[in-house]
Amino acid sequence: MNRTTSLWQALPVQRDFPQLGQDGIHVDVAIIGGGITGVTAAHLLKARGSTVAILEARHIANGVTGCTTAHLTESVDARFYKLEQKFGALGARLVADSAREAIEQVSALVGASGLNCGFERLPGYLFAEHASQVEELEL
């Protein structure tokens, strides 16, 4: 099997930071996890005036974020009809809305900062790999 290195892991950025000393530090908010969600939360909180520390067990942007393609989608791993069965229509709607809002937040951050990061809106497709999955798509 071929192994590739994601863009996140290939970029020459600092990923290692010193460990906290025994006395620790004092901040308004401590964020556990230095992936894209943790770093984004820290950025937003800092922009609102909070002091923030990101606590990461290993390396910044090297876990799930480090292995991602960085595509953003409103679709989640569970199908919406299954979410509705388990959490009701409102619960499924909240999942969809939160995914959409996350994409809008990223779009706003890219626009506000003038980042040239290749952010682009594209259509997404759900497809079956096997004939046995076609019925699932029709639900």
Secondary structure, 3 states (H helix, E strand, C coil): CCCCCCHHHHCCCCCCCCCCCCCCCCCCEEEECCCHHHHHHHHHHHHCCCCEEEECCCCCCCCCHHHCCCCCCCCCCCCHHHHHHHHHHHHHHHHHHHHHHHHHHHHHHHHHHCCCCCCCCCCCCCCCCCHHHHHHHHC
